Amino acid sequence: MTHPPAHRNRTETYAATPHQRQSESAVLDSTRLFSGKNEVQILHDGQIYRLRVTKNGKLILNK
């Protein structure tokens, strides 16, 4: 897996070989995911999970 140079914006798209595209997971920017909120709900396999940002900036996932 290749990593983007540190000086680039993390949300930029980087070229990858076909094999890399199949094996790498999607990258979601937490700023866009949370949209100014401190919690989002994720529906997975029929169940709701809560993903929240703590006061220290850590992520916590609860069922």
C-alpha positions in Angstrom: 0.0 0.0 0.0 1.4 3.4 -0.9 0.8 6.4 1.3 0.3 9.9 0.1 3.0 12.5 0.8 2.5 14.2 4.1 2.1 17.6 2.6 -0.9 16.7 0.5 -4.6 16.9 1.5 -5.7 13.6 2.9 -9.0 13.7 0.9 -7.2 13.8 -2.5 -7.5 10.7 -4.7 -4.3 8.9 -5.5 -3.7 6.6 -8.5 -3.4 2.9 -7.7 -2.9 -0.2 -9.6 -5.9 -2.5 -10.2 -4.7 -4.9 -7.5 -4.4 -2.1 -5.0 -7.9 -0.7 -5.7 -9.4 -4.1 -5.0 -7.6 -4.7 -1.7 -7.6 -1.2 -0.1 -10.5 0.0 1.9 -12.4 3.3 1.4 -11.1 6.3 3.3 -13.8 8.6 4.7 -12.8 12.0 6.1 -14.3 12.2 9.7 -14.9 16.0 9.3 -17.3 15.3 6.4 -18.7 12.2 8.0 -19.7 14.0 11.2 -20.6 17.3 9.5 -20.1 19.4 12.7 -21.8 16.9 15.0 -20.1 14.7 17.6 -22.1 11.6 16.8 -23.4 9.6 13.8 -25.5 6.5 13.6 -24.4 3.7 11.3 -26.8 1.0 10.1 -25.0 -2.3 9.7 -26.7 -5.7 9.1 -30.0 -4.4 10.5 -28.5 -2.9 13.7 -27.8 0.7 14.6 -24.3 1.6 15.9 -23.3 4.9 17.3 -19.9 6.4 16.3 -19.0 9.4 18.4 -16.1 11.8 18.9 -14.9 12.2 22.5 -13.7 15.5 24.0 -10.1 14.3 23.4 -10.8 13.7 19.7 -10.9 9.9 19.9 -13.5 7.8 18.1 -15.8 5.4 20.1 -18.1 2.9 18.4 -21.0 1.5 20.5 -23.8 -0.9 19.6 
